[in-house]
Amino acid sequence: ISYSVGTSPNLQLTNSSLRAAIASLSDGQTPLVHSDQGFQYQHLSWRSLIINSGATQSMSRKANCFDNAVIENFFGHLKEEVFH
């Protein structure tokens, strides 16, 4: 739905991507927003954006990589191919 690219996973990066995703929703859509437990996904600004859009927040369980296996695999390849 949306993405942001930056050198650091900070609040500005994550919140701008979430705002763009929310803006692309049609009326009545209430998506599930899944993330890991990074500080930016627990921050009040992130949680407020989700709540105000009518979406539902979902987080991976602590120390359980299987919750995010598909996206972790994708980002592993992206980092290897683009940054290394």
PyMOL Python script that loads the backbone (N, CA, C, O; Angstrom):
from pymol import cmd

cmd.read_pdbstr("""\
ATOM      1  N   ILE A   1       0.829  -1.189   0.000  1.00  0.00           N
ATOM      2  CA  ILE A   1       0.000   0.000   0.000  1.00  0.00           C
ATOM      3  C   ILE A   1       0.867   1.243   0.000  1.00  0.00           C
ATOM      4  O   ILE A   1       0.576   2.198  -0.721  1.00  0.00           O
ATOM      5  N   SER A   2       1.941   1.251   0.805  1.00  0.00           N
ATOM      6  CA  SER A   2       2.861   2.389   0.828  1.00  0.00           C
ATOM      7  C   SER A   2       4.197   1.934   1.396  1.00  0.00           C
ATOM      8  O   SER A   2       4.316   0.852   1.970  1.00  0.00           O
ATOM      9  N   TYR A   3       5.181   2.776   1.225  1.00  0.00           N
ATOM     10  CA  TYR A   3       6.491   2.505   1.808  1.00  0.00           C
ATOM     11  C   TYR A   3       7.263   3.803   1.929  1.00  0.00           C
ATOM     12  O   TYR A   3       6.963   4.792   1.261  1.00  0.00           O
ATOM     13  N   SER A   4       8.249   3.778   2.783  1.00  0.00           N
ATOM     14  CA  SER A   4       9.188   4.881   2.942  1.00  0.00           C
ATOM     15  C   SER A   4      10.576   4.273   2.991  1.00  0.00           C
ATOM     16  O   SER A   4      10.757   3.156   3.475  1.00  0.00           O
ATOM     17  N   VAL A   5      11.541   5.000   2.494  1.00  0.00           N
ATOM     18  CA  VAL A   5      12.913   4.532   2.499  1.00  0.00           C
ATOM     19  C   VAL A   5      13.757   5.555   3.243  1.00  0.00           C
ATOM     20  O   VAL A   5      13.624   6.759   3.023  1.00  0.00           O
ATOM     21  N   GLY A   6      14.621   5.075   4.118  1.00  0.00           N
ATOM     22  CA  GLY A   6      15.493   5.963   4.865  1.00  0.00           C
ATOM     23  C   GLY A   6      16.671   5.203   5.418  1.00  0.00           C
ATOM     24  O   GLY A   6      16.776   3.987   5.260  1.00  0.00           O
ATOM     25  N   THR A   7      17.543   5.921   6.060  1.00  0.00           N
ATOM     26  CA  THR A   7      18.744   5.304   6.616  1.00  0.00           C
ATOM     27  C   THR A   7      18.549   4.833   8.055  1.00  0.00           C
ATOM     28  O   THR A   7      19.403   4.135   8.601  1.00  0.00           O
ATOM     29  N   SER A   8      17.431   5.209   8.668  1.00  0.00           N
ATOM     30  CA  SER A   8      17.173   4.839  10.051  1.00  0.00           C
ATOM     31  C   SER A   8      15.677   4.616  10.251  1.00  0.00           C
ATOM     32  O   SER A   8      14.875   5.392   9.732  1.00  0.00           O
ATOM     33  N   PRO A   9      15.279   3.579  10.986  1.00  0.00           N
ATOM     34  CA  PRO A   9      13.855   3.340  11.225  1.00  0.00           C
ATOM     35  C   PRO A   9      13.323   4.236  12.339  1.00  0.00           C
ATOM     36  O   PRO A   9      12.998   3.761  13.428  1.00  0.00           O
ATOM     37  N   ASN A  10      13.237   5.528  12.058  1.00  0.00           N
ATOM     38  CA  ASN A  10      12.799   6.481  13.075  1.00  0.00           C
ATOM     39  C   ASN A  10      11.296   6.762  12.954  1.00  0.00           C
ATOM     40  O   ASN A  10      10.632   6.255  12.050  1.00  0.00           O
ATOM     41  N   LEU A  11      10.777   7.564  13.863  1.00  0.00           N
ATOM     42  CA  LEU A  11       9.344   7.852  13.866  1.00  0.00           C
ATOM     43  C   LEU A  11       8.883   8.564  12.607  1.00  0.00           C
ATOM     44  O   LEU A  11       7.802   8.271  12.096  1.00  0.00           O
ATOM     45  N   GLN A  12       9.675   9.483  12.102  1.00  0.00           N
ATOM     46  CA  GLN A  12       9.279  10.202  10.891  1.00  0.00           C
ATOM     47  C   GLN A  12       9.109   9.232   9.726  1.00  0.00           C
ATOM     48  O   GLN A  12       8.144   9.335   8.968  1.00  0.00           O
ATOM     49  N   LEU A  13      10.026   8.306   9.583  1.00  0.00           N
ATOM     50  CA  LEU A  13       9.973   7.325   8.498  1.00  0.00           C
ATOM     51  C   LEU A  13       8.752   6.425   8.626  1.00  0.00           C
ATOM     52  O   LEU A  13       7.986   6.270   7.675  1.00  0.00           O
ATOM     53  N   THR A  14       8.574   5.837   9.792  1.00  0.00           N
ATOM     54  CA  THR A  14       7.465   4.897   9.955  1.00  0.00           C
ATOM     55  C   THR A  14       6.109   5.594   9.915  1.00  0.00           C
ATOM     56  O   THR A  14       5.167   5.076   9.315  1.00  0.00           O
ATOM     57  N   ASN A  15       6.001   6.750  10.542  1.00  0.00           N
ATOM     58  CA  ASN A  15       4.716   7.454  10.552  1.00  0.00           C
ATOM     59  C   ASN A  15       4.332   7.985   9.182  1.00  0.00           C
ATOM     60  O   ASN A  15       3.152   7.980   8.834  1.00  0.00           O
ATOM     61  N   SER A  16       5.302   8.446   8.393  1.00  0.00           N
ATOM     62  CA  SER A  16       4.972   8.946   7.053  1.00  0.00           C
ATOM     63  C   SER A  16       4.476   7.808   6.169  1.00  0.00           C
ATOM     64  O   SER A  16       3.566   8.000   5.363  1.00  0.00           O
ATOM     65  N   SER A  17       5.063   6.635   6.313  1.00  0.00           N
ATOM     66  CA  SER A  17       4.605   5.474   5.545  1.00  0.00           C
ATOM     67  C   SER A  17       3.196   5.072   5.961  1.00  0.00           C
ATOM     68  O   SER A  17       2.357   4.764   5.115  1.00  0.00           O
ATOM     69  N   LEU A  18       2.938   5.075   7.259  1.00  0.00           N
ATOM     70  CA  LEU A  18       1.600   4.729   7.744  1.00  0.00           C
ATOM     71  C   LEU A  18       0.568   5.758   7.290  1.00  0.00           C
ATOM     72  O   LEU A  18      -0.539   5.388   6.899  1.00  0.00           O
ATOM     73  N   ARG A  19       0.913   7.031   7.337  1.00  0.00           N
ATOM     74  CA  ARG A  19      -0.019   8.075   6.867  1.00  0.00           C
ATOM     75  C   ARG A  19      -0.373   7.855   5.400  1.00  0.00           C
ATOM     76  O   ARG A  19      -1.536   7.976   5.018  1.00  0.00           O
ATOM     77  N   ALA A  20       0.627   7.533   4.574  1.00  0.00           N
ATOM     78  CA  ALA A  20       0.389   7.293   3.149  1.00  0.00           C
ATOM     79  C   ALA A  20      -0.506   6.068   2.951  1.00  0.00           C
ATOM     80  O   ALA A  20      -1.387   6.070   2.091  1.00  0.00           O
ATOM     81  N   ALA A  21      -0.277   5.029   3.746  1.00  0.00           N
ATOM     82  CA  ALA A  21      -1.113   3.823   3.645  1.00  0.00           C
ATOM     83  C   ALA A  21      -2.552   4.142   4.016  1.00  0.00           C
ATOM     84  O   ALA A  21      -3.482   3.709   3.336  1.00  0.00           O
ATOM     85  N   ILE A  22      -2.737   4.894   5.084  1.00  0.00           N
ATOM     86  CA  ILE A  22      -4.080   5.266   5.529  1.00  0.00           C
ATOM     87  C   ILE A  22      -4.781   6.111   4.471  1.00  0.00           C
ATOM     88  O   ILE A  22      -5.974   5.939   4.222  1.00  0.00           O
ATOM     89  N   ALA A  23      -4.039   7.019   3.855  1.00  0.00           N
ATOM     90  CA  ALA A  23      -4.620   7.891   2.825  1.00  0.00           C
ATOM     91  C   ALA A  23      -5.084   7.111   1.597  1.00  0.00           C
ATOM     92  O   ALA A  23      -5.959   7.571   0.863  1.00  0.00           O
ATOM     93  N   SER A  24      -4.506   5.938   1.372  1.00  0.00           N
ATOM     94  CA  SER A  24      -4.872   5.137   0.191  1.00  0.00           C
ATOM     95  C   SER A  24      -6.102   4.261   0.427  1.00  0.00           C
ATOM     96  O   SER A  24      -6.591   3.624  -0.506  1.00  0.00           O
ATOM     97  N   LEU A  25      -6.604   4.220   1.650  1.00  0.00           N
ATOM     98  CA  LEU A  25      -7.753   3.366   1.962  1.00  0.00           C
ATOM     99  C   LEU A  25      -9.044   3.951   1.408  1.00  0.00           C
ATOM    100  O   LEU A  25      -9.216   5.169   1.343  1.00  0.00           O
ATOM    101  N   SER A  26      -9.931   3.078   1.017  1.00  0.00           N
ATOM    102  CA  SER A  26     -11.272   3.501   0.619  1.00  0.00           C
ATOM    103  C   SER A  26     -12.123   3.646   1.865  1.00  0.00           C
ATOM    104  O   SER A  26     -11.802   3.084   2.912  1.00  0.00           O
ATOM    105  N   ASP A  27     -13.205   4.396   1.754  1.00  0.00           N
ATOM    106  CA  ASP A  27     -14.110   4.557   2.893  1.00  0.00           C
ATOM    107  C   ASP A  27     -14.579   3.197   3.393  1.00  0.00           C
ATOM    108  O   ASP A  27     -14.947   2.325   2.605  1.00  0.00           O
ATOM    109  N   GLY A  28     -14.560   3.030   4.692  1.00  0.00           N
ATOM    110  CA  GLY A  28     -15.039   1.806   5.301  1.00  0.00           C
ATOM    111  C   GLY A  28     -13.999   0.715   5.465  1.00  0.00           C
ATOM    112  O   GLY A  28     -14.258  -0.275   6.149  1.00  0.00           O
ATOM    113  N   GLN A  29     -12.832   0.864   4.859  1.00  0.00           N
ATOM    114  CA  GLN A  29     -11.790  -0.144   5.023  1.00  0.00           C
ATOM    115  C   GLN A  29     -11.142   0.009   6.391  1.00  0.00           C
ATOM    116  O   GLN A  29     -10.812   1.119   6.809  1.00  0.00           O
ATOM    117  N   THR A  30     -10.963  -1.091   7.076  1.00  0.00           N
ATOM    118  CA  THR A  30     -10.352  -1.106   8.402  1.00  0.00           C
ATOM    119  C   THR A  30      -9.301  -2.212   8.447  1.00  0.00           C
ATOM    120  O   THR A  30      -9.577  -3.311   8.929  1.00  0.00           O
ATOM    121  N   PRO A  31      -8.105  -1.929   7.950  1.00  0.00           N
ATOM    122  CA  PRO A  31      -7.079  -2.971   7.831  1.00  0.00           C
ATOM    123  C   PRO A  31      -6.443  -3.364   9.164  1.00  0.00           C
ATOM    124  O   PRO A  31      -6.605  -2.697  10.186  1.00  0.00           O
ATOM    125  N   LEU A  32      -5.721  -4.465   9.102  1.00  0.00           N
ATOM    126  CA  LEU A  32      -4.886  -4.934  10.197  1.00  0.00           C
ATOM    127  C   LEU A  32      -3.473  -4.458   9.890  1.00  0.00           C
ATOM    128  O   LEU A  32      -2.954  -4.732   8.807  1.00  0.00           O
ATOM    129  N   VAL A  33      -2.842  -3.752  10.820  1.00  0.00           N
ATOM    130  CA  VAL A  33      -1.487  -3.236  10.639  1.00  0.00           C
ATOM    131  C   VAL A  33      -0.551  -4.060  11.507  1.00  0.00           C
ATOM    132  O   VAL A  33      -0.591  -3.961  12.734  1.00  0.00           O
ATOM    133  N   HIS A  34       0.298  -4.879  10.875  1.00  0.00           N
ATOM    134  CA  HIS A  34       1.172  -5.778  11.607  1.00  0.00           C
ATOM    135  C   HIS A  34       2.599  -5.249  11.614  1.00  0.00           C
ATOM    136  O   HIS A  34       3.076  -4.738  10.601  1.00  0.00           O
ATOM    137  N   SER A  35       3.279  -5.368  12.743  1.00  0.00           N
ATOM    138  CA  SER A  35       4.670  -4.926  12.863  1.00  0.00           C
ATOM    139  C   SER A  35       5.383  -5.760  13.913  1.00  0.00           C
ATOM    140  O   SER A  35       4.781  -6.593  14.591  1.00  0.00           O
ATOM    141  N   ASP A  36       6.678  -5.514  14.027  1.00  0.00           N
ATOM    142  CA  ASP A  36       7.408  -6.111  15.141  1.00  0.00           C
ATOM    143  C   ASP A  36       7.241  -5.201  16.356  1.00  0.00           C
ATOM    144  O   ASP A  36       6.399  -4.304  16.340  1.00  0.00           O
ATOM    145  N   GLN A  37       8.028  -5.418  17.404  1.00  0.00           N
ATOM    146  CA  GLN A  37       7.866  -4.642  18.633  1.00  0.00           C
ATOM    147  C   GLN A  37       8.855  -3.488  18.754  1.00  0.00           C
ATOM    148  O   GLN A  37       9.197  -3.078  19.864  1.00  0.00           O
ATOM    149  N   GLY A  38       9.311  -2.967  17.632  1.00  0.00           N
ATOM    150  CA  GLY A  38      10.215  -1.823  17.666  1.00  0.00           C
ATOM    151  C   GLY A  38       9.587  -0.634  18.374  1.00  0.00           C
ATOM    152  O   GLY A  38       8.364  -0.499  18.422  1.00  0.00           O
ATOM    153  N   PHE A  39      10.440   0.230  18.924  1.00  0.00           N
ATOM    154  CA  PHE A  39       9.928   1.371  19.701  1.00  0.00           C
ATOM    155  C   PHE A  39       8.979   2.232  18.895  1.00  0.00           C
ATOM    156  O   PHE A  39       8.002   2.754  19.433  1.00  0.00           O
ATOM    157  N   GLN A  40       9.258   2.388  17.600  1.00  0.00           N
ATOM    158  CA  GLN A  40       8.429   3.276  16.787  1.00  0.00           C
ATOM    159  C   GLN A  40       7.010   2.728  16.600  1.00  0.00           C
ATOM    160  O   GLN A  40       6.081   3.497  16.355  1.00  0.00           O
ATOM    161  N   TYR A  41       6.838   1.406  16.713  1.00  0.00           N
ATOM    162  CA  TYR A  41       5.517   0.799  16.558  1.00  0.00           C
ATOM    163  C   TYR A  41       4.747   0.748  17.878  1.00  0.00           C
ATOM    164  O   TYR A  41       3.557   0.434  17.899  1.00  0.00           O
ATOM    165  N   GLN A  42       5.433   1.057  18.973  1.00  0.00           N
ATOM    166  CA  GLN A  42       4.780   1.152  20.274  1.00  0.00           C
ATOM    167  C   GLN A  42       4.539   2.605  20.675  1.00  0.00           C
ATOM    168  O   GLN A  42       3.866   2.876  21.669  1.00  0.00           O
ATOM    169  N   HIS A  43       5.089   3.536  19.901  1.00  0.00           N
ATOM    170  CA  HIS A  43       5.010   4.956  20.222  1.00  0.00           C
ATOM    171  C   HIS A  43       3.571   5.462  20.104  1.00  0.00           C
ATOM    172  O   HIS A  43       2.805   4.992  19.263  1.00  0.00           O
ATOM    173  N   LEU A  44       3.221   6.410  20.943  1.00  0.00           N
ATOM    174  CA  LEU A  44       1.869   6.967  20.960  1.00  0.00           C
ATOM    175  C   LEU A  44       1.467   7.529  19.594  1.00  0.00           C
ATOM    176  O   LEU A  44       0.312   7.379  19.196  1.00  0.00           O
ATOM    177  N   SER A  45       2.377   8.163  18.873  1.00  0.00           N
ATOM    178  CA  SER A  45       2.025   8.753  17.580  1.00  0.00           C
ATOM    179  C   SER A  45       1.603   7.681  16.576  1.00  0.00           C
ATOM    180  O   SER A  45       0.650   7.882  15.823  1.00  0.00           O
ATOM    181  N   TRP A  46       2.302   6.545  16.559  1.00  0.00           N
ATOM    182  CA  TRP A  46       1.968   5.424  15.662  1.00  0.00           C
ATOM    183  C   TRP A  46       0.612   4.829  16.043  1.00  0.00           C
ATOM    184  O   TRP A  46      -0.255   4.616  15.195  1.00  0.00           O
ATOM    185  N   ARG A  47       0.455   4.569  17.332  1.00  0.00           N
ATOM    186  CA  ARG A  47      -0.784   3.972  17.821  1.00  0.00           C
ATOM    187  C   ARG A  47      -1.973   4.887  17.580  1.00  0.00           C
ATOM    188  O   ARG A  47      -3.064   4.414  17.262  1.00  0.00           O
ATOM    189  N   SER A  48      -1.776   6.198  17.728  1.00  0.00           N
ATOM    190  CA  SER A  48      -2.860   7.152  17.483  1.00  0.00           C
ATOM    191  C   SER A  48      -3.276   7.166  16.024  1.00  0.00           C
ATOM    192  O   SER A  48      -4.466   7.229  15.718  1.00  0.00           O
ATOM    193  N   LEU A  49      -2.301   7.109  15.116  1.00  0.00           N
ATOM    194  CA  LEU A  49      -2.624   7.063  13.685  1.00  0.00           C
ATOM    195  C   LEU A  49      -3.489   5.839  13.366  1.00  0.00           C
ATOM    196  O   LEU A  49      -4.454   5.933  12.608  1.00  0.00           O
ATOM    197  N   ILE A  50      -3.137   4.709  13.941  1.00  0.00           N
ATOM    198  CA  ILE A  50      -3.894   3.479  13.697  1.00  0.00           C
ATOM    199  C   ILE A  50      -5.303   3.587  14.267  1.00  0.00           C
ATOM    200  O   ILE A  50      -6.280   3.284  13.581  1.00  0.00           O
ATOM    201  N   ILE A  51      -5.407   4.015  15.510  1.00  0.00           N
ATOM    202  CA  ILE A  51      -6.714   4.122  16.161  1.00  0.00           C
ATOM    203  C   ILE A  51      -7.613   5.107  15.425  1.00  0.00           C
ATOM    204  O   ILE A  51      -8.785   4.819  15.181  1.00  0.00           O
ATOM    205  N   ASN A  52      -7.066   6.273  15.069  1.00  0.00           N
ATOM    206  CA  ASN A  52      -7.862   7.314  14.407  1.00  0.00           C
ATOM    207  C   ASN A  52      -8.317   6.911  13.010  1.00  0.00           C
ATOM    208  O   ASN A  52      -9.283   7.470  12.491  1.00  0.00           O
ATOM    209  N   SER A  53      -7.632   5.947  12.395  1.00  0.00           N
ATOM    210  CA  SER A  53      -8.024   5.503  11.059  1.00  0.00           C
ATOM    211  C   SER A  53      -9.029   4.358  11.118  1.00  0.00           C
ATOM    212  O   SER A  53      -9.597   3.976  10.095  1.00  0.00           O
ATOM    213  N   GLY A  54      -9.250   3.809  12.310  1.00  0.00           N
ATOM    214  CA  GLY A  54     -10.162   2.681  12.454  1.00  0.00           C
ATOM    215  C   GLY A  54      -9.505   1.339  12.197  1.00  0.00           C
ATOM    216  O   GLY A  54     -10.181   0.311  12.161  1.00  0.00           O
ATOM    217  N   ALA A  55      -8.189   1.340  12.017  1.00  0.00           N
ATOM    218  CA  ALA A  55      -7.449   0.098  11.777  1.00  0.00           C
ATOM    219  C   ALA A  55      -7.209  -0.615  13.107  1.00  0.00           C
ATOM    220  O   ALA A  55      -7.492  -0.078  14.178  1.00  0.00           O
ATOM    221  N   THR A  56      -6.684  -1.833  13.014  1.00  0.00           N
ATOM    222  CA  THR A  56      -6.347  -2.630  14.188  1.00  0.00           C
ATOM    223  C   THR A  56      -4.854  -2.899  14.178  1.00  0.00           C
ATOM    224  O   THR A  56      -4.296  -3.275  13.147  1.00  0.00           O
ATOM    225  N   GLN A  57      -4.202  -2.709  15.314  1.00  0.00           N
ATOM    226  CA  GLN A  57      -2.770  -2.950  15.420  1.00  0.00           C
ATOM    227  C   GLN A  57      -2.502  -4.400  15.819  1.00  0.00           C
ATOM    228  O   GLN A  57      -3.191  -4.965  16.669  1.00  0.00           O
ATOM    229  N   SER A  58      -1.488  -4.986  15.189  1.00  0.00           N
ATOM    230  CA  SER A  58      -1.041  -6.333  15.508  1.00  0.00           C
ATOM    231  C   SER A  58       0.468  -6.302  15.625  1.00  0.00           C
ATOM    232  O   SER A  58       1.140  -5.674  14.807  1.00  0.00           O
ATOM    233  N   MET A  59       1.014  -6.975  16.640  1.00  0.00           N
ATOM    234  CA  MET A  59       2.466  -7.036  16.820  1.00  0.00           C
ATOM    235  C   MET A  59       2.926  -8.469  16.936  1.00  0.00           C
ATOM    236  O   MET A  59       2.215  -9.332  17.450  1.00  0.00           O
ATOM    237  N   SER A  60       4.128  -8.706  16.451  1.00  0.00           N
ATOM    238  CA  SER A  60       4.749 -10.018  16.621  1.00  0.00           C
ATOM    239  C   SER A  60       4.985 -10.277  18.093  1.00  0.00           C
ATOM    240  O   SER A  60       5.142  -9.353  18.892  1.00  0.00           O
ATOM    241  N   ARG A  61       5.006 -11.538  18.430  1.00  0.00           N
ATOM    242  CA  ARG A  61       5.356 -11.897  19.803  1.00  0.00           C
ATOM    243  C   ARG A  61       6.853 -11.706  20.006  1.00  0.00           C
ATOM    244  O   ARG A  61       7.638 -11.850  19.069  1.00  0.00           O
ATOM    245  N   LYS A  62       7.230 -11.389  21.198  1.00  0.00           N
ATOM    246  CA  LYS A  62       8.633 -11.169  21.525  1.00  0.00           C
ATOM    247  C   LYS A  62       9.447 -12.432  21.239  1.00  0.00           C
ATOM    248  O   LYS A  62       9.073 -13.536  21.635  1.00  0.00           O
ATOM    249  N   ALA A  63      10.567 -12.240  20.542  1.00  0.00           N
ATOM    250  CA  ALA A  63      11.506 -13.317  20.228  1.00  0.00           C
ATOM    251  C   ALA A  63      10.878 -14.449  19.419  1.00  0.00           C
ATOM    252  O   ALA A  63      11.257 -15.610  19.573  1.00  0.00           O
ATOM    253  N   ASN A  64       9.917 -14.111  18.558  1.00  0.00           N
ATOM    254  CA  ASN A  64       9.294 -15.124  17.709  1.00  0.00           C
ATOM    255  C   ASN A  64       9.374 -14.666  16.261  1.00  0.00           C
ATOM    256  O   ASN A  64       8.477 -13.983  15.767  1.00  0.00           O
ATOM    257  N   CYS A  65      10.440 -15.041  15.592  1.00  0.00           N
ATOM    258  CA  CYS A  65      10.662 -14.599  14.214  1.00  0.00           C
ATOM    259  C   CYS A  65       9.648 -15.184  13.239  1.00  0.00           C
ATOM    260  O   CYS A  65       9.504 -14.674  12.128  1.00  0.00           O
ATOM    261  N   PHE A  66       8.944 -16.239  13.628  1.00  0.00           N
ATOM    262  CA  PHE A  66       7.986 -16.859  12.719  1.00  0.00           C
ATOM    263  C   PHE A  66       6.775 -15.980  12.463  1.00  0.00           C
ATOM    264  O   PHE A  66       6.111 -16.136  11.438  1.00  0.00           O
ATOM    265  N   ASP A  67       6.470 -15.058  13.370  1.00  0.00           N
ATOM    266  CA  ASP A  67       5.359 -14.136  13.144  1.00  0.00           C
ATOM    267  C   ASP A  67       5.618 -13.232  11.949  1.00  0.00           C
ATOM    268  O   ASP A  67       4.678 -12.808  11.276  1.00  0.00           O
ATOM    269  N   ASN A  68       6.870 -12.936  11.682  1.00  0.00           N
ATOM    270  CA  ASN A  68       7.256 -12.023  10.606  1.00  0.00           C
ATOM    271  C   ASN A  68       8.121 -12.706   9.553  1.00  0.00           C
ATOM    272  O   ASN A  68       8.855 -12.022   8.840  1.00  0.00           O
ATOM    273  N   ALA A  69       8.062 -13.997   9.435  1.00  0.00           N
ATOM    274  CA  ALA A  69       9.009 -14.743   8.601  1.00  0.00           C
ATOM    275  C   ALA A  69       9.067 -14.247   7.159  1.00  0.00           C
ATOM    276  O   ALA A  69      10.160 -14.094   6.613  1.00  0.00           O
ATOM    277  N   VAL A  70       7.948 -13.998   6.545  1.00  0.00           N
ATOM    278  CA  VAL A  70       7.938 -13.602   5.134  1.00  0.00           C
ATOM    279  C   VAL A  70       8.610 -12.246   4.940  1.00  0.00           C
ATOM    280  O   VAL A  70       9.469 -12.101   4.071  1.00  0.00           O
ATOM    281  N   ILE A  71       8.233 -11.269   5.728  1.00  0.00           N
ATOM    282  CA  ILE A  71       8.811  -9.938   5.552  1.00  0.00           C
ATOM    283  C   ILE A  71      10.264  -9.891   6.006  1.00  0.00           C
ATOM    284  O   ILE A  71      11.066  -9.170   5.412  1.00  0.00           O
ATOM    285  N   GLU A  72      10.621 -10.640   7.040  1.00  0.00           N
ATOM    286  CA  GLU A  72      12.022 -10.693   7.466  1.00  0.00           C
ATOM    287  C   GLU A  72      12.888 -11.281   6.361  1.00  0.00           C
ATOM    288  O   GLU A  72      14.007 -10.815   6.143  1.00  0.00           O
ATOM    289  N   ASN A  73      12.396 -12.285   5.668  1.00  0.00           N
ATOM    290  CA  ASN A  73      13.112 -12.870   4.544  1.00  0.00           C
ATOM    291  C   ASN A  73      13.309 -11.832   3.439  1.00  0.00           C
ATOM    292  O   ASN A  73      14.406 -11.699   2.896  1.00  0.00           O
ATOM    293  N   PHE A  74      12.243 -11.096   3.108  1.00  0.00           N
ATOM    294  CA  PHE A  74      12.320 -10.060   2.080  1.00  0.00           C
ATOM    295  C   PHE A  74      13.368  -9.008   2.437  1.00  0.00           C
ATOM    296  O   PHE A  74      14.217  -8.673   1.611  1.00  0.00           O
ATOM    297  N   PHE A  75      13.312  -8.488   3.661  1.00  0.00           N
ATOM    298  CA  PHE A  75      14.254  -7.450   4.054  1.00  0.00           C
ATOM    299  C   PHE A  75      15.677  -7.978   4.148  1.00  0.00           C
ATOM    300  O   PHE A  75      16.627  -7.234   3.904  1.00  0.00           O
ATOM    301  N   GLY A  76      15.839  -9.238   4.494  1.00  0.00           N
ATOM    302  CA  GLY A  76      17.174  -9.843   4.490  1.00  0.00           C
ATOM    303  C   GLY A  76      17.783  -9.830   3.105  1.00  0.00           C
ATOM    304  O   GLY A  76      18.958  -9.501   2.938  1.00  0.00           O
ATOM    305  N   HIS A  77      16.979 -10.193   2.102  1.00  0.00           N
ATOM    306  CA  HIS A  77      17.453 -10.161   0.718  1.00  0.00           C
ATOM    307  C   HIS A  77      17.698  -8.737   0.234  1.00  0.00           C
ATOM    308  O   HIS A  77      18.679  -8.470  -0.459  1.00  0.00           O
ATOM    309  N   LEU A  78      16.806  -7.828   0.602  1.00  0.00           N
ATOM    310  CA  LEU A  78      16.954  -6.423   0.196  1.00  0.00           C
ATOM    311  C   LEU A  78      18.263  -5.846   0.744  1.00  0.00           C
ATOM    312  O   LEU A  78      19.014  -5.205   0.008  1.00  0.00           O
ATOM    313  N   LYS A  79      18.532  -6.069   2.006  1.00  0.00           N
ATOM    314  CA  LYS A  79      19.761  -5.554   2.615  1.00  0.00           C
ATOM    315  C   LYS A  79      20.991  -6.156   1.959  1.00  0.00           C
ATOM    316  O   LYS A  79      21.976  -5.461   1.707  1.00  0.00           O
ATOM    317  N   GLU A  80      20.929  -7.448   1.685  1.00  0.00           N
ATOM    318  CA  GLU A  80      22.084  -8.121   1.068  1.00  0.00           C
ATOM    319  C   GLU A  80      22.349  -7.603  -0.340  1.00  0.00           C
ATOM    320  O   GLU A  80      23.498  -7.371  -0.717  1.00  0.00           O
ATOM    321  N   GLU A  81      21.288  -7.423  -1.112  1.00  0.00           N
ATOM    322  CA  GLU A  81      21.439  -7.021  -2.514  1.00  0.00           C
ATOM    323  C   GLU A  81      21.703  -5.524  -2.689  1.00  0.00           C
ATOM    324  O   GLU A  81      22.462  -5.129  -3.574  1.00  0.00           O
ATOM    325  N   VAL A  82      21.087  -4.698  -1.860  1.00  0.00           N
ATOM    326  CA  VAL A  82      21.169  -3.244  -2.050  1.00  0.00           C
ATOM    327  C   VAL A  82      22.261  -2.607  -1.213  1.00  0.00           C
ATOM    328  O   VAL A  82      23.015  -1.772  -1.712  1.00  0.00           O
ATOM    329  N   PHE A  83      22.358  -2.985   0.046  1.00  0.00           N
ATOM    330  CA  PHE A  83      23.252  -2.278   0.952  1.00  0.00           C
ATOM    331  C   PHE A  83      24.619  -2.930   1.116  1.00  0.00           C
ATOM    332  O   PHE A  83      25.592  -2.237   1.415  1.00  0.00           O
ATOM    333  N   HIS A  84      24.716  -4.230   0.931  1.00  0.00           N
ATOM    334  CA  HIS A  84      25.987  -4.910   1.120  1.00  0.00           C
ATOM    335  C   HIS A  84      26.558  -5.209  -0.226  1.00  0.00           C
ATOM    336  O   HIS A  84      27.641  -5.787  -0.324  1.00  0.00           O
TER     337      HIS A  84
END
""", "prot")
cmd.dss("prot")
cmd.show_as("cartoon", "prot")
cmd.util.cbc("prot")
cmd.orient("prot")
